[in-house]
Amino acid sequence: QVPSVLRRVTEDALRQEHTCGILKKFGERTLKALKLAQISQKFPKADFVTATKLVTAVATMHRDCCRGDTLDCMRDREEILHYVCTNHDIISSKIRPCCQKPLLQRSECIINAANDDKPPGLSPHVREFIEDKGTCERFAQDRDTHLARFLYEYSRRHPEFSAQMLLRIGEGYEELLEECCKAGAPDDGGRRGEEELKKHIYETESVMKTSCDIYKEKGDYYFQNELLMSFTKKMPQLTSAELIRLTKRMTEIGSKCCQLSQDKLLPCAEENLDLVLGEICRRHLTDPINPGVCHCCSSSYARRRPCMGQLEVDEQYVPLALTPGLFSFHEDLCTTEEEELQHKKQEMLISLIKYKPRITQAQLGAVTAAFAAMREQCCGAGHREACFAREGPELIKRSEEMLSA
């Protein structure tokens, strides 16, 4: 019982820190948009007024909690719970059991409750936001309310999307209106918007599907190694311990989300990845990583994941010099502890990429095979340490030749 309670407390603290990070970096408008998407997905039967009332209350609570006003924070939370439970009949049919629990368990129960069923007769499309003649006028008169209505209507229809993706769709809609509502703009704005939307949905779904296909094919260890290669190239300034820890968390997300049905995959994967990216961005704030990470962490919250995904080799990074201590091989490589050996191999992989950031898959394959052969030879030798002392420098020399080919 204790470890699971501790884990929940730690997760709760991490989520709170994550939310405070969003509020601090991107401001209340972004936090409110995120909460509106999440609340509209969870409570699709709640009307717009109820949803926005909840959003305002939740944003106020986070503002107090993030400022460290513990009493106000607790009072805000209690008031929200009281409002939700008093009005559960107009909010959601799934939260009644939560409202019968003691106060402390109520909040977690509601957060973890399933999304309510969509109201019958909810049209699949929100065409009126594009085709309606009064759209540009409403956008000009009260921009934020119009955009909030769009986000609410779109989110309650799409529980299968992640909240971050819904925010990207909201941002895309805002950009579309800015473009199409200009005087003299062509009439094909709506059609263009739909094409952009389809393209974005397809791209997001295929990124997640490709990642899950790799995960299912390779399993935990090799999937993590793929991530290590990618993230060491993007962020070589991180330590080996940081890179291993972050990619391990991403691998755990793969094992948790890739087995889910298609309609649950995106919310699970992107919401959880968002927590890891939030941690990278908080690390960047205290100890800057590089300009690429800086750009992704500060330009748009909703586009943070695609932005990080598009980062490639950090061009400004000066590769590690090949000093005698960079690669050292000892008989502890002969351990039969699989996990310990994998950890050592991952540390070497990171050092190899920091030494040669533009290493190709073929070069990596050749170096890995040469290392495996040396390990097998020396672990079977009578004097292991002497064998590693002799063969290690030879391997480094051969690897250098392979890498400069």
Buried (B, 14 or more C-beta within 10 A) or exposed (E): EEEEEEEEEEEEEEEBBBBBBBBEBBEBEBBBBBBBBBBBBBBBBBEBEBBBBBBBBBBBBBBBBBEEEEEBBBEBBBEBBEBBBEBBEEBBEBBEEBBEBEEEEBBEBBEEBEBBEBEEEEEEEBEEBBEEEEBBEBBEEEEEEBBBBBBBBBBBBBBBBBBBBBBBBBBBBBEBBEEBBEEEEEEEBBEEBBEBBEEBBEEBBEBBBEBBEBBEEBEBEEBBBBBBBBBBBBBBBBEBEBBBEBBBBBBBBBEEBBEBEEEEBBBBBBBBBBBBBBBBBBBBBEEEBBEBBBEBBBEBBBBBBBBBEEBEBBEEBEEBEBEEEBBEBEBEBBEEEEEEBBBBBBBBBBBBBBBBBEBEEEBBEBBBEBBEEBBEEBBEBEEBBEBBBEBBBEBBEBBBEBBEE
